[in-house]
Amino acid sequence: MKESLTNSLKNLLIQWQNDQLTTGEVHRRAEELAEEINNEKEYSRTEPDSIPAEVIQQLEILNHQLLIKKDIPAMLEFLNTQPGNEAKGWLVWETYWKSINFNERKRLLANDPDYII
């Protein structure tokens, strides 16, 4: 699963970052990708597939998770985690999310129709 899904996710994120896709389009495409892989397996954080699985899960609910374009570099960095470094990649990923002020995000996105607040 990892390589093809990882590449699809990277392309999706880069298109969003470059304003080739709107937030709503990214959300819809992520939902479609998630349906295509239909992967309900739980992964250990030491498994390479855990990383793209996490990113697709976050993107398919980005409207609830309040993901924004500012998060793209962190998602790309996470997707670029080298094999064997998954535990470190997860630590960096979780540290990033703990640093976000979600109350501020809620305020900024309150009137954006692409988000559910």
FENFEN-V632932 format. One record per residue. RES is the residue in three letters. SS is DSSP state (2 for helix, 1 for strand, 0 for the rest). OMEGA is omega as a letter, one per 30 degrees, with the letter a starting at -180 (none if undefined). Layout:
# FENFEN-V632932
RES SS OMEGA
RES SS OMEGA
This chain:
# FENFEN-V632932
MET 0 a
LYS 2 a
GLU 2 a
SER 2 l
LEU 2 l
THR 2 l
ASN 2 l
SER 2 l
LEU 2 l
LYS 2 l
ASN 2 l
LEU 2 a
LEU 2 l
ILE 2 l
GLN 2 l
TRP 2 a
GLN 2 a
ASN 0 l
ASP 0 l
GLN 0 l
LEU 0 l
THR 0 l
THR 2 l
GLY 2 l
GLU 2 l
VAL 2 l
HIS 2 a
ARG 2 l
ARG 2 l
ALA 2 l
GLU 2 l
GLU 2 l
LEU 2 l
ALA 2 l
GLU 2 a
GLU 2 a
ILE 2 l
ASN 0 a
ASN 0 l
GLU 0 a
LYS 0 l
GLU 0 a
TYR 0 l
SER 0 a
ARG 0 l
THR 0 l
GLU 0 l
PRO 0 a
ASP 2 l
SER 2 a
ILE 2 l
PRO 2 l
ALA 2 l
GLU 2 a
VAL 2 l
ILE 2 l
GLN 2 l
GLN 2 a
LEU 2 a
GLU 2 l
ILE 0 a
LEU 2 l
ASN 2 l
HIS 2 a
GLN 2 l
LEU 0 l
LEU 0 l
ILE 0 a
LYS 2 l
LYS 2 a
ASP 2 a
ILE 2 l
PRO 2 l
ALA 2 l
MET 2 l
LEU 2 l
GLU 2 l
PHE 2 l
LEU 2 l
ASN 0 l
THR 0 a
GLN 0 l
PRO 0 a
GLY 0 a
ASN 0 a
GLU 2 a
ALA 2 l
LYS 2 l
GLY 2 l
TRP 2 l
LEU 2 l
VAL 2 l
TRP 2 a
GLU 2 l
THR 2 l
TYR 2 a
TRP 2 l
LYS 2 a
SER 0 a
ILE 0 l
ASN 0 a
PHE 2 l
ASN 2 l
GLU 2 l
ARG 2 l
LYS 2 l
ARG 2 a
LEU 2 a
LEU 2 a
ALA 0 a
ASN 0 a
ASP 0 a
PRO 0 l
ASP 0 a
TYR 0 l
ILE 0 a
ILE 0 none
